[in-house]
Amino acid sequence: MRALFFSALTGVLFSLFSLSIQANDPSTTAARWQGQGEVLEISPPNIVLKHQAIPELKWPAMTMPFALATNVKTASFKTGDRVTFTLERAGDGFQIIALTPLN
């Protein structure tokens, strides 16, 4: 019985160690998602978008503010513009890392 318990405990610890290494591996690519929407407000470092559903995130269509990555330029955009955007996780939320006009 003792050997079985020790074996199970070793397996659990090995699994947790493996997950820890994967979570801290800087070579893993950050998850990114794309969406389309309409610009409602621009006030860097934030933007408010009325966006379509983003199925990969299980988000319905909605209006929400997003942080802008420091490299995202908004000077050529105005309220009412239709855009395509790319999101990635940033802290507890998401940030836009790319913003392009939708033709």
Secondary structure, DSSP 4 states (H G I P E B T S, - for coil): -HHHHHHHHHHHHHHHHHHHHHHT-TTSPPPEEEEEEEEEEEETTEEEEEE--BGGGTBPSEEEEEEE-TT---TT--TT-EEEEEEEEETTEEEEEEEEE--
